[in-house]
Amino acid sequence: MSVRVRFAPSPTGALHIGGVRTALYNYLFAKQQGGAFILRIEDTDRTRYVPGAEQYIIETLKWVGLLPDEGVGFGGDKGPYRQSDRKEIYHHYARELVQRGHAYYAFDTPEELALRKQAEENFTYNQQTRGGLSNSLTLSETEVESRLKAGTPFVIRLRVEPGRAIHVQDLIRGEVVFQSGELDDKVLLKADGMPTYHLANIVDDHLMEITHVIRGEEWLPSTAHHVLLYEGFGWTDTMPVFSHLPLILKPVGNGKLSKRDGAKFGMPVFPLEWEGATPEESFSGFRDTGFLPEAAINFLALLGWHPGGEQEIFSLQDLIQAFSIDQISKSGARFDYEKAKWFNQKYIQAANNEVLASYIRPLVNSKGYEATDEYLEQVAALMKERVTFLPDFVETGYYLFEPVREYDKETLQKKWTPPIAEIFNELTGMVATFEPFNGPALEEAVKHFIHEKAVKPGDILPLLRIALAGTMKGPAVFDMAVALGRKETVRRLQALSELG
């Protein structure tokens, strides 16, 4: 059987960046094995469903380039791929499990269970307590049938028997053993007719022929129940191989990275911006911060996995070739945001100017600037070595789109003297008529002018830079002048003279 993996997020809000890493590892494994990557939306918990979250998941996968072969929004012949559309399927299999003796009806009301929990601090519905509760294991068959016909609310619970060691062979963690006596009788079908994660997950993985389950460490404790479900259905021959990924830790290294850590540490922890009902539930994203998707993918890939060696820059194709589950670490990976920024710088520097111009275009338009595609490519070439995020092109490099807002006063106070001001005015006149107006020729002419005036380059060139950009930082002076054009360059030189 060919490899089939699934990414199965719940639409309960913005998809955490850790979820994107889970999708990435599934995608890499599938593509390396020539298999299928499936998107399944697990939306059975309707109380936590958030409108817009499903589309957010799909948009995220498209942004980072992890396109599913099957799934919600992508087609496929094993759907529906949205769990809320599979309700009758779960009903069928829940009742089948009851008939097989591996599950049972439980009629206890929420109020009855609440009273029991009040009476017993550590109450758990399991093999030790179910005998004293209202379920099809304690009631007569006639009573059970009567309640079902009368429409009495019920849930269906997994019947876990004590005295068993449940072995799970995890590709990352090795053999993990659970004792059945420590497990509760999980609810499989809720009173509202919706399945829980445990039932829906197993039924869907079986029917969608999933061969490998690659998911977060937080799901490891549930795996024992899942193995029991596979056994209960008689599906052990097709049970998928499990791999549980390490946690992504806070930048300080202690504790799991949470959605609140974004605001706390001043960084995005979501792939895309999310506008929640309140400011506290609204978050910035990697895309909106100005990350290239390739940089985000490269960074995430190395959060818990590395093939060894010194290589750090991996294209998606490189990752597909190099990826191996057995090289995933068991221990958590620290979310090093400075490293993420480093990756983004490297990818921006290596990017084609035309591609960068396409990213810069909407940023330019949003600020009301007018610029041709050709000019944006020039901006990309000038600034790509000097930025960390895409918005830096129009924020740090604003002077490439509008007049200088503020000058480096400290440098001007040191450099701007009456004799230098006179020479600078002469230079402005020379630049206004100099031909040809290109970088190398202009640089040679200006340096020749400086030599003729018997002043130091350090007396004039910093002023030339401040006139064009307002700062001592920024692109090469003569390249900047050519990009701005003669008219704008002369206007800025004159503006500095008038200021002085």
Summary of the structure (lengths in Angstrom):
residues: 500
radius of gyration: 31.6
end to end distance: 77.4
largest distance: 110.9
contacts: 1527
relative contact order: 0.08
helix: 50%
strand: 11%
